[in-house]
Amino acid sequence: MPRPTAAQLAYGSCTVILSTLAMLLLSQTSSGVGIAIIAVAALALGLLVAMTVPLPGKRPAAVEQPAPEEPVRASVAAPAPEPVRERAVS
């Protein structure tokens, strides 16, 4: 298993800290069991986020499409110039 990158560690740690804080504030729990459940859920969420951060250098190969044999040239006629309209000074 490859070692985690700095980005994975940063994203995972921030996710654990912020999600724990948010869940504790939103649930307003004070029991030990509730805090333990929130801590385990935050750790699982942080692990999920850290593992989904893309690794550098492992990009999917682009699918190359063959070029057409002869380039297609479209001819578009330029629009006729519109006559300039002058305003009458009054």
C-alpha positions as CSV (number, residue, x, y, z in Angstrom):
1,M,0.0,0.0,0.0
2,P,1.5,3.4,-1.0
3,R,2.2,6.0,1.6
4,P,-0.4,8.8,2.0
5,T,0.6,12.2,0.4
6,A,0.6,15.5,2.2
7,A,-2.7,16.4,0.5
8,Q,-4.4,13.2,1.7
9,L,-3.2,13.8,5.3
10,A,-4.3,17.4,5.2
11,Y,-7.8,16.7,3.7
12,G,-8.3,13.8,6.0
13,S,-7.3,15.6,9.2
14,C,-9.3,18.7,8.4
15,T,-12.3,16.5,7.7
16,V,-12.0,14.7,11.0
17,I,-11.7,17.9,13.0
18,L,-14.4,19.9,11.3
19,S,-16.9,17.0,11.1
20,T,-16.4,16.1,14.7
21,L,-16.9,19.7,15.7
22,A,-20.0,20.1,13.6
23,M,-21.6,16.8,14.7
24,L,-20.9,17.6,18.4
25,L,-22.4,21.1,18.0
26,L,-25.5,19.9,16.1
27,S,-26.2,16.8,18.2
28,Q,-25.6,18.6,21.6
29,T,-24.8,15.2,23.1
30,S,-23.1,15.0,26.5
31,S,-23.0,11.2,27.0
32,G,-19.8,9.2,26.5
33,V,-21.5,6.8,24.1
34,G,-22.7,9.6,21.9
35,I,-19.3,11.3,21.8
36,A,-17.7,7.9,20.9
37,I,-20.1,7.3,18.1
38,I,-19.5,10.8,16.7
39,A,-15.7,10.3,16.9
40,V,-15.8,7.0,15.1
41,A,-18.1,8.5,12.4
42,A,-15.7,11.4,11.9
43,L,-12.7,9.1,11.7
44,A,-14.5,7.0,9.0
45,L,-15.5,10.2,7.1
46,G,-11.9,11.5,7.3
47,L,-10.5,8.2,6.0
48,L,-13.0,8.2,3.1
49,V,-12.0,11.7,2.1
50,A,-8.3,11.0,2.4
51,M,-8.6,7.9,0.2
52,T,-10.6,9.6,-2.5
53,V,-8.1,12.4,-3.0
54,P,-6.5,11.7,-6.4
55,L,-2.9,10.5,-6.3
56,P,-0.3,12.5,-8.3
57,G,0.9,10.9,-11.5
58,K,-1.9,8.4,-11.8
59,R,-4.1,10.1,-14.3
60,P,-6.3,8.0,-16.6
61,A,-5.0,7.8,-20.1
62,A,-6.8,10.0,-22.6
63,V,-8.6,8.1,-25.3
64,E,-7.1,9.2,-28.6
65,Q,-9.5,9.5,-31.5
66,P,-8.1,9.1,-35.0
67,A,-8.0,12.3,-37.1
68,P,-10.2,12.5,-40.1
69,E,-8.5,11.5,-43.4
70,E,-9.3,14.8,-45.1
71,P,-10.1,18.0,-43.2
72,V,-13.6,19.3,-43.8
73,R,-13.7,22.9,-44.9
74,A,-16.9,24.8,-44.5
75,S,-17.3,28.0,-46.5
76,V,-19.4,30.6,-44.8
77,A,-20.3,33.7,-46.8
78,A,-19.6,37.0,-45.0
79,P,-22.8,39.0,-44.3
80,A,-23.4,42.0,-46.5
81,P,-22.4,45.2,-44.9
82,E,-25.4,47.2,-43.6
83,P,-25.7,50.8,-44.8
84,V,-24.8,53.4,-42.3
85,R,-27.8,55.4,-41.1
86,E,-27.2,59.0,-40.2
87,R,-29.4,60.9,-37.8
88,A,-30.9,64.1,-38.8
89,V,-29.9,67.0,-36.6
90,S,-32.9,68.9,-35.4
